[in-house]
Amino acid sequence: MRTPEILRRLVHDDRGANLIEYGLIATLLALVVVPTLILLGPAVAALFAGVIGAF
């Protein structure tokens, strides 16, 4: 098999495209969700502490 033929097959092969897209989506979600939880964590904990303290 010659190198140009191998390269042509690799360029036109899209079998792993869905897996890569799902990986990118998961990465994007992690980049948004984790910092949001870190920032909102203390506020949510204080809210629950206030609710528990009301009882």
C-alpha positions in Angstrom: 0.0 0.0 0.0 1.4 3.4 -1.0 1.6 6.4 1.3 -0.7 8.6 -0.8 -3.4 5.9 -0.7 -3.1 5.5 3.0 -3.4 9.3 3.5 -6.4 9.4 1.2 -8.1 6.7 3.2 -7.4 8.5 6.5 -8.8 11.8 5.2 -12.0 10.2 4.1 -12.5 7.9 7.0 -15.0 9.3 9.5 -15.8 6.3 11.6 -14.4 7.9 14.8 -16.0 11.3 14.3 -19.0 10.6 16.6 -16.7 9.5 19.4 -14.6 12.6 19.0 -17.7 14.8 19.0 -19.0 13.2 22.2 -15.7 13.7 23.8 -15.6 17.4 22.9 -19.2 17.8 24.3 -18.2 16.1 27.5 -15.1 18.3 27.8 -17.1 21.4 27.2 -19.7 20.4 29.8 -17.0 19.7 32.3 -15.4 23.0 31.7 -18.7 24.8 32.4 -20.1 22.6 35.1 -17.1 22.2 37.4 -16.3 25.9 37.8 -20.0 26.6 38.3 -20.3 24.1 41.1 -17.1 25.4 42.7 -18.5 28.9 42.6 -22.0 28.1 43.7 -21.0 25.3 46.2 -20.7 27.6 49.3 -23.9 29.4 48.5 -25.8 26.1 48.2 -24.3 24.8 51.4 -25.3 28.0 53.2 -28.8 27.7 51.8 -29.1 24.1 53.1 -27.6 25.1 56.4 -30.3 27.8 56.7 -33.0 25.4 55.9 -31.7 22.8 58.4 -31.3 25.6 61.1 -35.0 26.6 60.6 -36.1 23.2 62.0 
